[in-house]
Amino acid sequence: MAVTRAVVTKKKTGKTPADLSASSPLAHEQSTAFDPCLLLTKLSAGKTTHMYQDDEPIFSQGEAADSVFYIQSGKVKLTVVSKSGKEAVVAILPEASFFGEGCLAGQPVRMATASSDQKSTIIRVEKQVMIALLHREPEFAEGFLAYLLARNIRMEADLVDHLFNSSEKRLARLLLLMANFGQDSKPAPVIAKMSQETLAEMIGTTRSRVSFFLNRFRELGFIEYNGGGMHVHSSLVSVVLHD
C-alpha cells in the first residue's frame, strides 16, 4: 500500500522533478477542496474517534476487515509480515489519509498491520456506515475516489522505482516525498526522526546502505540534522535525476 517510488531512467521517460509527485507511504495527492474530516466528525453513529500513543497498534494483519480509518492528526505506519516472519514497512501515512478501505471492496481480512507512528487521532468508520455515506454524499464520494486513484498511481510509481532505480535514488526520492517536494502541498523540508531500519525497509535495502547514503547526502549538503529531525534541501533532487 505504499507508499508509496517512481522515476524511471531518463532515457526511457525524460523524467523531470515533477515525476516526484507521481508517487507517498508516504503519501498522496488529493484535492485541496476535499476535506472529509468535516463530514466524518458529524457522523452520529457507526463512528468512533480514538487517540493513539506512539507505536500503539490500530489493527493487525489477519484481523477481520470491517471498517475504514481516517487520520485526523498524526501518522500511521503500515507493515506486513511474510510467512517466514520477515517484516517490511509498506507505508508511512500522513495526516488526512484513509486506510483500511479494502473492506469496501470485499476484502475479508487486513492485509497489513497498522500502528501509530507518533501520537495520533484516528477516526474509525464502520464499513456499512462508510458505504451509506458514499452513496448519500456525491461530493465526498468523488473526493474519496480521487484520493484512492492518486494513491494507486503512487503505488504503481513505487513499483517502477523498485524495478529500475538504485537504492541510493530510492532513498533520495523517499526523503523528497516525505518532505513534500514536487507535490501540491507546501514543502515541509524537516522530516521527523525516523530510524534507518525503517528507511531501509521502505526502500528494500539494508540499514548499513542507508547509513552510507545518508552520510554521503550530508557531506554533499543535500541534508542536515538538527534536534527536530532531518532537514532536506531541494538540491537532493539531483540524485534522483542523475543517470
C-alpha positions in Angstrom: 0.0 0.0 0.0 2.7 2.3 -0.1 3.9 4.4 0.0 4.0 5.0 -2.0 8.6 5.2 -5.7 8.6 6.3 -9.3 11.1 7.8 -11.6 12.2 5.7 -14.4 15.5 6.3 -16.2 15.7 9.4 -18.3 16.4 7.5 -21.5 13.1 5.9 -21.2 10.9 8.7 -19.9 12.7 12.0 -20.0 11.9 12.5 -16.3 11.7 15.8 -14.6 11.3 16.9 -10.9 7.6 16.7 -11.5 7.9 13.0 -11.6 8.3 13.0 -7.8 4.7 13.9 -7.4 3.6 10.7 -9.1 4.1 8.8 -6.0 3.9 8.8 -0.6 3.7 5.8 2.2 4.0 8.1 2.4 1.9 9.8 0.8 -0.6 11.2 -1.7 -2.2 13.8 -3.8 -5.7 14.9 -3.2 -7.8 17.9 -4.0 -7.4 20.8 -1.5 -11.2 21.1 -1.6 -11.7 17.6 -0.3 -11.9 17.8 3.5 -13.5 14.6 4.7 -12.9 15.4 8.3 -15.7 17.9 8.3 -18.2 15.3 7.3 -16.8 12.4 9.3 -16.8 14.3 12.6 -20.5 15.0 12.1 -21.5 11.3 11.9 -23.6 10.4 15.0 -23.5 6.6 14.7 -21.1 4.0 13.4 -18.1 6.2 14.1 -15.5 6.4 16.9 -12.5 8.6 17.5 -9.5 7.4 19.4 -6.2 8.9 20.3 -3.2 6.5 19.9 0.1 6.9 21.6 3.4 6.4 19.6 3.8 2.9 18.2 0.3 1.7 19.5 -1.4 -0.9 17.3 -4.6 0.1 15.5 -5.3 -3.3 13.8 -3.2 -6.4 12.9 -2.6 -8.3 9.8 -5.2 -11.1 9.5 -7.9 -9.5 11.6 -11.4 -9.1 10.2 -11.7 -6.1 7.9 -14.9 -4.3 9.0 -14.1 -0.6 9.0 -12.3 2.3 7.3 -9.9 4.6 9.2 -9.0 8.3 8.7 -6.0 10.1 10.2 -7.3 13.3 11.8 -3.8 14.1 13.1 -0.5 12.3 13.4 1.0 9.5 11.2 0.3 5.8 10.8 2.8 3.0 9.8 1.6 0.1 7.7 3.7 -3.1 7.9 3.4 -6.6 6.5 4.9 -9.9 7.8 5.7 -12.8 5.4 5.0 -16.4 6.2 8.7 -16.8 7.1 8.4 -13.9 9.6 10.2 -11.2 7.6 8.7 -7.8 8.3 8.6 -4.8 5.9 7.3 -1.3 6.2 4.7 -0.7 3.4 4.0 3.0 4.1 4.0 5.8 6.5 0.7 7.6 6.0 0.4 11.3 6.9 -2.4 13.3 8.4 -5.6 13.3 6.2 -5.0 9.8 4.9 -7.5 7.0 4.7 -6.5 3.4 5.3 -8.3 0.0 5.8 -10.6 0.8 2.8 -10.0 -2.7 1.3 -13.1 -3.8 3.3 -15.3 -1.7 0.9 -14.2 -4.0 -2.0 -14.9 -7.2 -0.1 -11.5 -7.8 1.5 -12.3 -10.1 4.4 -9.2 -9.6 6.5 -6.5 -7.0 7.0 -3.6 -7.4 4.6 -1.2 -5.3 6.8 -0.7 -4.2 10.4 -1.4 -0.5 11.2 0.2 1.3 14.1 0.6 4.9 15.1 4.0 6.3 14.1 3.5 9.1 16.6 0.7 10.4 18.8 -2.3 10.3 16.5 -6.0 10.9 16.5 -7.8 8.3 14.3 -11.4 8.2 13.2 -12.9 4.7 12.6 -16.0 4.4 10.4 -17.9 1.1 10.2 -18.0 -0.5 6.8 -21.8 -0.1 6.3 -21.8 3.5 7.5 -19.0 4.3 5.1 -20.8 2.7 2.2 -24.0 4.6 3.0 -22.0 7.9 3.3 -20.5 7.3 -0.2 -24.0 6.8 -1.6 -25.5 9.7 0.2 -22.8 12.3 -0.4 -21.7 12.5 -4.0 -19.0 15.2 -3.4 -17.5 13.1 -0.6 -17.6 10.0 -2.9 -15.9 12.0 -5.7 -13.1 13.2 -3.4 -12.7 9.7 -1.9 -12.4 8.2 -5.3 -9.8 10.8 -6.4 -7.8 10.1 -3.3 -7.8 6.3 -4.0 -6.8 6.8 -7.6 -4.0 9.1 -6.7 -2.7 6.6 -4.2 -2.9 3.8 -6.7 -0.8 5.9 -9.1 1.7 6.3 -6.4 1.8 2.5 -5.7 2.5 1.9 -9.4 5.2 4.5 -9.3 6.7 2.8 -6.3 6.9 -0.5 -8.2 8.6 1.2 -11.1 11.1 2.8 -8.7 12.0 -0.6 -7.1 12.4 -2.2 -10.5 14.5 0.4 -12.2 16.3 2.6 -9.7 19.2 2.1 -7.4 18.8 2.1 -3.6 20.5 5.5 -3.5 18.0 7.0 -5.8 15.1 5.3 -4.0 16.3 6.8 -0.7 16.7 10.2 -2.2 13.2 10.1 -3.7 11.7 8.8 -0.5 13.2 11.7 1.5 12.0 14.3 -1.0 8.5 12.8 -1.0 8.4 12.8 2.8 9.3 16.5 2.7 6.5 17.1 0.2 8.9 18.3 -2.6 7.2 18.1 -6.0 3.8 17.7 -4.5 0.8 20.1 -4.4 1.1 20.7 -0.7 3.6 23.2 0.7 7.1 21.7 1.2 7.9 20.8 4.8 11.6 20.0 4.5 12.1 19.0 8.1 11.4 15.2 8.5 10.8 14.0 12.0 13.2 11.4 13.4 12.9 8.0 11.7 15.1 5.0 12.2 17.5 3.9 9.5 16.0 0.5 9.8 12.6 1.8 8.8 14.0 3.7 5.9 15.8 0.6 4.8 12.6 -1.5 4.9 10.7 1.2 2.9 13.2 1.1 0.0 14.2 -2.5 0.2 17.8 -2.4 1.2 20.0 -2.8 4.3 20.4 -0.3 7.2 24.2 -0.1 6.5 23.5 1.1 2.9 21.0 3.7 4.2 23.6 4.9 6.7 26.2 5.1 3.9 23.9 7.1 1.6 22.7 9.4 4.4 26.3 10.3 5.3 27.0 11.0 1.6 24.0 13.2 1.3 25.0 15.1 4.3 28.6 15.6 3.1 27.2 16.9 -0.2 25.0 19.4 1.6 21.7 17.7 0.5 20.5 17.1 4.0 21.4 18.2 7.5 20.4 17.1 11.0 19.0 19.2 13.8 17.3 18.5 17.1 13.9 18.2 15.4 14.9 15.7 12.8 16.4 15.9 9.2 16.3 18.9 7.0 16.0 18.0 3.3 17.2 20.5 0.7 15.7 20.6 -2.7 19.1 20.1 -4.2 18.7 16.4 -3.3 16.6 16.1 -6.4 19.9 16.0 -8.4 20.5 12.5 -7.1 17.1 11.3 -8.4 17.7 12.9 -11.8 21.3 11.8 -12.2 21.8 8.9 -14.7 
